Amino acid sequence: MVNKESGREQVKAEALRRLEIEKEAQERDRMRLQAIENERKQQEDYDLSRREAILAEEKRIEEEDAERERLEEEERRRQEEARIEAERLEAERIKAEKKQKKYEKWLAKMKKKNPGFVDPRIIKAQKAAAKAAAKAAKAKKKK
């Protein structure tokens, strides 16, 4: 009977040992699966952050392009305004030159007809100077 009990205990001990080995194997499998799951989550997080970084970079590039286009458009507009202003000034200059030539022609004609003819602009300027001198003299007397 001692043999039977010793055999039973041995079978029990063997079963317990197998059970313990099985538990350890299951724990190792669980730990391995957990490690794989953690690595997968880390990879997903990394991929997500990379996608976010790429999107942020694309957005920054789009904003820079939009700003550059806005500045280029503003520069084109300024150049167009400057060109229009230059054309206007050139037209005014040509008009003034024509007016001056016409006036000089008229003045020459008047001097030819009447050698003592005085330019009306000079007379006007002399009158203005005399008026200013009179005002200055009047102001000086008041002091």
Secondary structure, DSSP 8 states (H G I E B T S, - for coil): -HHHHHHHHHHHHHHHHHHHHHHHHHHHHHHHHHHHHHHHHHHHHHHHHHHHHHHHHHHHHHHHHHHHHHHHHHHHHHHHHHHHHHHHHHHHHHHHHHHHHHHHHHHHHHHHH-TT---HHHHHHHHHHHHHHHHHHHHHHH-
